Amino acid sequence: MDTQTHGIAGQIRHGEFDDSLEAILDAVTERRKATRSVRVAQAFSGLSVGDTVRFNDKTRPKYLVGVEGTITRKRQSKVEVTIGADAGKFRAGSPIVVPVELIDAV
């Protein structure tokens, strides 16, 4: 965190912006949505059908973390991943539709 950001965060913690907290929260929420959209678009465009991917630590259920699979279909902002090994209730060869944030290219 840079000095300016640290200063703003401290001012918020100390109540200097109490009258504006709702506006600040709205602005932060909007900005988070915008940056998420950019990240998803970048991740989605970098993936192709046939790519090998691995479920990352954002994945739930946890037993899928580290499981590898192959992208078999791209949807709007999600991909269908066919896993290569049994994992929990999912069997090898099962397709799982997931948001791109849950997988990393191998």
N, C-alpha and C positions, 0 to 999 in steps of 0.2 A: 504494500500500500504506500503510495507516495505521500509526501508531506501535506499537500493540499487535501487529499482524500482523508487522511488521518485527522486533519483539523476539522473537516466537515462532520465526520463521524463523531468526534468528541463534542462538537457543538450540539449535535442532535442528542447525544447521551446526557448532556448537561441541561437540556431543556430550552436551549436558545431558539428552537424552531417549533415549540409546542403548538403554536397557533396554525402552523402549516403542515403538520404531520400527515394529514390525509392527502394533501396535494403532493407531498414528497413520496408517499407510498404509492399513489397513482402513477407518478412519473417513473418510479423505479419498476413497478409492475409492467408498464408499457415498454420500457427499455429492455427488460428481461425477455419479454415476448418477442420483440424485434430481433434481438441478438440470437435467440433460440432459433427463430425462423431462418436466419442466415446460416447458422451452424448446420441445421438440418438440411438445407438446400445444398450446402457444400459437401456434406457427408454423402447425401443421396446421389449427387452427380458423380462422385468418385467411385461409386459401386456399380458393378455390372453383373448381369446374370452369368453364373459360372464361377464367380469369385469365391474363394474360400475365406470364411470369416470365423471369428471366435466371440462368444458371448462375454461381455465385460462385467466389471464389478457393479454396474448399475442394474444388472439383471435380477429379476425376481421371477420365480423362485431361485434361491441361491444355488441349488444343485445344477443349474444350467451354466453357471459361471465357469469359463474355461472350455466349455464344450464347443467343438468345431463343427461347421456345417458348410453347405454350399448355397449360394443365393440361386433360387430357382425361379423367382418372379419378383418384379418390382411393381409396387403399387404407387399411390400418390405420394405418401411420405413414409411408407413402411415397405419392408421387404419380406418375402417368404424365404425362410431358411430351412433347408432339409438337413437334419442333423445326421452325423455319421456313426453315432454310437448311442446306445440306450442311456437315458438320463432321467431319473425319477419316473414320472408317469409317461414320458415320451420315449418312443421306441426308435431305433435306428431307421432312417428313411422317412420319419414323420416330418411333415412340413409344419413350421411354426411361423406365424406372421408377427413381426416385431417392428417397433420403431427403430430407425437407424441409429439412435443414440445408444442402443443396447448392444451393438456389435462393433467389432474392430476388424479391419482387413488383416489377413495373415500374410 
